[in-house]
């Protein structure tokens, strides 16, 4: 169920926003991706004032949320209830989350976004992927760079607004693609050299 949150939207001036869920249960820290500060920097550097970057901390996460650059959205200094949270997720432009409850809400509401999975389980096992909500699966979340996640935000932005996409950000994406092609070519050359030695 969703709930009208216009008052919160106006209070935090949330016209367009990217919603981060950098938290997880204290006993499941292997689910926690460590680069939310870096992804916040990349979003702000490349999109400027186009998007606000926010979080919606749970009751036990409010204190920790103040350590992030993203703005914590609270209702009278308290965590949003599940209905408010669902509406906030639906209104967001993009969600980035660890494998937690909010990620599954985003998936079930088919909100644009990404869930980040380490080795604790697989996106396939929990059936989280939808048309708009996808997952990145890696062996070790420490090795999943903020740049890689940012590429996915860029791609989603292009697909949503192909003719209004900022030129600067498009150039960044082109450079990322070129970099990845060069890496692939270097790997191929290395494989060929190793093969020739054998």
Secondary structure, 3 states (H helix, E strand, C coil): CCCCCHHHHHHCCCCCEEEEECCCCHHHHHHCCCCHHHHHHHHHHHHCCCCEEEECCCCCCHHHHCCCCCEECCECCECCCHHHHHHHHHHCCEEEEECCHHHHHHHHCCCCEEEEECCCCCHHHHCCCCCCEEEEECCCHHHCCHHHHHHHHHHHHHHHCCCCCCHHHHHHHHHHHHHHHHHHHHHHHHHHHHHHHC
